[in-house]
Amino acid sequence: MDIICLERKCKRLQSTYISGNGECMNIYDVSEKAGVSIATVSRVLNGNANVSEKTRQKVLDVMEKCGYTPNAFARGLGLNTMKTIGLLCTDSSNVFQAKAISYIEQQLQEAGYDSILCCSGYELESKKKCMNLLLNKKVDAIILISSHFVYATKEENQYIADAGAQVPVMILNGEVDAPNVYGVLTDDMACVYKAVTKLYEDGLRRILYFYHSNSYSGKKKLEGYEKGIEDFKLEKDENLRQFYEASLQEIPKMAEYLLELWESGVRFEGIMTSDDELALGALKFAKLAGLKVPEQLSVIGYSNSMLATSGVLELTSVDIRLEKVCQHLISNLLRLFDGEEIPQQAYFSGELIERETTL
């Protein structure tokens, strides 16, 4: 794994400049010809004041003499920067994405960057169109604010790799194996596993998993649930895994969906959900079915959004530390702009916040 990461980093650095005659020149070549360190070249490119005027001129002279002009990667090192970041989301009305956009824009503003937001929807072709739109705006980097941009195959993810060949691409809660593409993620699998563990330790044996998405993040959550069922030798009833396709904004319909399942004879003692919205639907279902929470039914949400504390019963929910994750993503991007190496992926652990809907 370490060797693979190193190879990716080298590819990024080796694509930094293109000369007038079409030859490639990397930051190592610049440093060698100028007789200075790589770090010094990076400082010159970024306009760092901690470089003497003599040294700065030496580096610039080498670049001018060789006829080198920066390609798109050079913007990632601070040369000819537009000071603008492209933000791409699938649905700005989604609670998770809306909050993430807020955190990210705040961090960018504090760092002196503007942003352009584009909402693509969930179709792949629309995502590609929005990606190209942002690239045509000559942004310095693109941030994908959802794991919905990540697909199962290399072919489907090629549009992300192609964008990474022009500017750094940061993915919030997803990862793609491609040069110049970086992920900052919450460990969704471990988070859901922790929640299932809580329900098991409370004595629950029939745990329903109520989920909404088959995105990269959604699949990791499902893996966490299934691992918990396997490790604790709980019932593997297919009826205890329910995929909800309708809108997350219609909570009464979620309750009706669960009530229909309950009235068909399917029984469960706890509900683990993939989103706080689904958990609110589960609480409404409990009321319709005459079940006391948490005495007869435990419910756990996911994201620890503002919805978790907005009801009569405060919701036990997994805190994915979204603000911290967004801060780290921007911090890594700025480090990249400064010519530093950053990890291909960075993982954060979540925390189960226990409130009134669990024992």
Buried (B, 14 or more C-beta within 10 A) or exposed (E): EEEEEEEBBBBBBBBBBBBEEEEEBBBBBBBEBBEBEBBBBBBBBBEBEEBEEEBBEBBEEBBEEBEBEBBBBBBBBBBEBBEBBBBBBBBBEBBBBBBBBEBBBBBBEEBEBEBBBBBBBEEBEBBBBBBEBBBEEBBBBBBBBBBBBBBEEEEEBBBBBBBBBBBBBBBBBBBBEBBBBBBBBBBBBBBBBBBBBBBBEEEBEBBBBBBBBEBBBBBBBBBBBBBBBEEBEBEEBEBBBBEBEEEBEEBEBBBBBBBEBBEEEBEBBBBBBBBBBBBBBBBBBBBEBEBEBBEEBBBBBBBBBEBBBEBEBBBBBBBBBBBBBBBBBBBBBBEBBBBEEBEBBBBBEBEBBEBBBBB
